[in-house]
């Protein structure tokens, strides 16, 4: 039996099993490692492309089903780990040391819940075991420290041979840098473009990020200096556009989406926030306060994916105000489930882009 049941026979039956998103063989992608045979037990390591793989259980079941077809196999043990691929470098842009993938969360206009989406996506990715950073690039309205429970945290600045180095704050598994750490609560930021450009580059290159799988960038609304600085400075894994179903928001979101496309930044998809209101005393009901179906229609018209629809719940607002994002405060809520699904979808698309590039 040992002549038949060996490492090569195990790899042979696993070769047809594909990563559902990459559509390539797990064996050819070197995602099957450390194959061991102990009598009727076969064990191996499955190395996913992200800790946030949305199809993790599906892939494991496919592997177990394939190996159990071998004669003499009664048990299959699969250890699951992950190695997040790094986005490809670009010759005219400078990457950040230790940061594998940079994802912008953007919107065409303010008030659509972009920061809520950015913060919860970052925390949801961290909950999967990924190493996550959050750069609050909304210089004029830096709200991320409040939403992560870090509003009273001082930012540590220390000297180095290459100038000052900032140490990010940390909470809920996420490293954070924000203008909110550098100004008083009521102090307005009255800056022109060059100063804005300088602070964003400082946040990119003079922060001790360490090893980061995903650096989520909470962009200011619109299509201004901050967007240009970021897209022209660093290689980006992609951008996510946040909107509401409201016509005015959708019109502005289309402009933001086209801006990223014109700057050769992949658009990972659209998130429709505040899709409908769920009253806390009648959770079985929902009300389309801002309309319905706008995000889906826009995504279809612009040929980009709709990553998900997030309902409007009071608990989401409370979590943001209290510094405990909804994915941590109430993980079983409809909003948390939607945001977690969006985070997994983003991670999947980032891995596909990184491994599909020539």
Beta strands, then each sheet from edge to edge (+ up, - down):
strand 1: 32-38
strand 2: 41-48
strand 3: 75-82
strand 4: 99-107
strand 5: 132-136
strand 6: 156-160
strand 7: 163-167
strand 8: 169-171
strand 9: 174-178
strand 10: 212-218
strand 11: 238-243
strand 12: 267-277
strand 13: 306-312
sheet 1: 1+ 2- 3-
sheet 2: 8+ 9- 5- 10- 4- 11- 12- 13-
sheet 3: 6+ 7-
end
